[in-house]
Amino acid sequence: MIIHVVYMSFGFDISSSRSRSSSSSSSSNTQQLFMFGGAGAGAPTEDDPEQMAAMQKMAGAMGMSVEEYQLGMRARTNMEESINTLRVVGGNEAKGVTVERDGNSPPKHLKVTVTDDGKALGKVALEKEIISALKQANELSKKGREDAQAGMMQFISSEMKRMGA
């Protein structure tokens, strides 16, 4: 018998300097962090003069050109996708305890698996194994986030060189 525990975090929508939390009765809430004040994939394009004017104003407020601002938004979107799709596993299958999670902190995807072997360890040993697996998965997730951030910086650097900046 295998026991699965899945944890989904409550979402936080952070825009400008204010934050507000929102909860929902559904089992899958999301977390969005709007770095650069943009909305990611829904960012304004050159086709809408009003949105372009707003983008120019936001870019100017940050001391950036519109191209640099758009690059920052693309880089953030790429990094978020990398973190969201990251899957790391901690624990020991031989002992019957594994933890799978994504790269978010707190995780959007967290799966704790306890097999019959894990249950056979007894309460105290099982608790120790679960804690150990959670810590191991957390460290791997942290490393994955750091790698995603380094990848974002490398992407920005190579794109800035390509842009001639």
Solvent accessible surface area in square Angstrom, and as a share of the most:
residue,aa,sasa,rsa
1,M,157,0.70
2,I,99,0.50
3,I,74,0.38
4,H,97,0.43
5,V,83,0.48
6,V,93,0.53
7,Y,97,0.37
8,M,71,0.32
9,S,3,0.02
10,F,116,0.48
11,G,6,0.06
12,F,89,0.37
13,D,37,0.19
14,I,68,0.34
15,S,34,0.22
16,S,88,0.57
17,S,114,0.74
18,R,172,0.63
19,S,83,0.54
20,R,135,0.49
21,S,78,0.50
22,S,68,0.44
23,S,88,0.57
24,S,59,0.38
25,S,128,0.83
26,S,62,0.40
27,S,96,0.62
28,S,72,0.46
29,N,22,0.11
30,T,91,0.53
31,Q,32,0.14
32,Q,95,0.42
33,L,85,0.42
34,F,51,0.21
35,M,89,0.40
36,F,41,0.17
37,G,46,0.44
38,G,7,0.07
39,A,60,0.46
40,G,13,0.12
41,A,109,0.84
42,G,59,0.57
43,A,22,0.17
44,P,23,0.14
45,T,70,0.41
46,E,118,0.53
47,D,129,0.67
48,D,50,0.26
49,P,108,0.68
50,E,144,0.64
51,Q,78,0.35
52,M,31,0.14
53,A,57,0.44
54,A,48,0.37
55,M,0,0.00
56,Q,100,0.45
57,K,161,0.68
58,M,62,0.28
59,A,1,0.01
60,G,50,0.48
61,A,91,0.71
62,M,90,0.40
63,G,72,0.69
64,M,57,0.25
65,S,49,0.32
66,V,23,0.13
67,E,101,0.45
68,E,48,0.22
69,Y,0,0.00
70,Q,38,0.17
71,L,2,0.01
72,G,4,0.04
73,M,9,0.04
74,R,108,0.39
75,A,1,0.00
76,R,8,0.03
77,T,50,0.29
78,N,77,0.39
79,M,29,0.13
80,E,53,0.24
81,E,101,0.45
82,S,53,0.34
83,I,16,0.08
84,N,51,0.26
85,T,83,0.48
86,L,47,0.24
87,R,114,0.42
88,V,19,0.11
89,V,79,0.45
90,G,2,0.02
91,G,30,0.29
92,N,59,0.30
93,E,141,0.63
94,A,87,0.68
95,K,92,0.39
96,G,1,0.01
97,V,0,0.00
98,T,23,0.14
99,V,0,0.00
100,E,50,0.22
101,R,16,0.06
102,D,2,0.01
103,G,0,0.00
104,N,20,0.10
105,S,70,0.45
106,P,63,0.39
107,P,15,0.10
108,K,35,0.15
109,H,41,0.18
110,L,28,0.14
111,K,63,0.27
112,V,17,0.10
113,T,19,0.11
114,V,10,0.06
115,T,40,0.23
116,D,72,0.38
117,D,88,0.45
118,G,0,0.00
119,K,75,0.32
120,A,88,0.68
121,L,68,0.34
122,G,35,0.34
123,K,153,0.65
124,V,101,0.58
125,A,39,0.30
126,L,31,0.16
127,E,80,0.36
128,K,137,0.58
129,E,35,0.16
130,I,43,0.22
131,I,92,0.47
132,S,61,0.39
133,A,0,0.00
134,L,65,0.33
135,K,134,0.57
136,Q,87,0.39
137,A,0,0.00
138,N,61,0.31
139,E,104,0.47
140,L,74,0.37
141,S,0,0.00
142,K,93,0.40
143,K,113,0.48
144,G,13,0.12
145,R,49,0.18
146,E,84,0.38
147,D,76,0.39
148,A,12,0.09
149,Q,90,0.40
150,A,64,0.49
151,G,35,0.34
152,M,22,0.10
153,M,114,0.51
154,Q,134,0.60
155,F,58,0.24
156,I,39,0.20
157,S,50,0.32
158,S,58,0.38
159,E,29,0.13
160,M,47,0.21
161,K,152,0.65
162,R,171,0.62
163,M,71,0.32
164,G,66,0.63
165,A,86,0.67
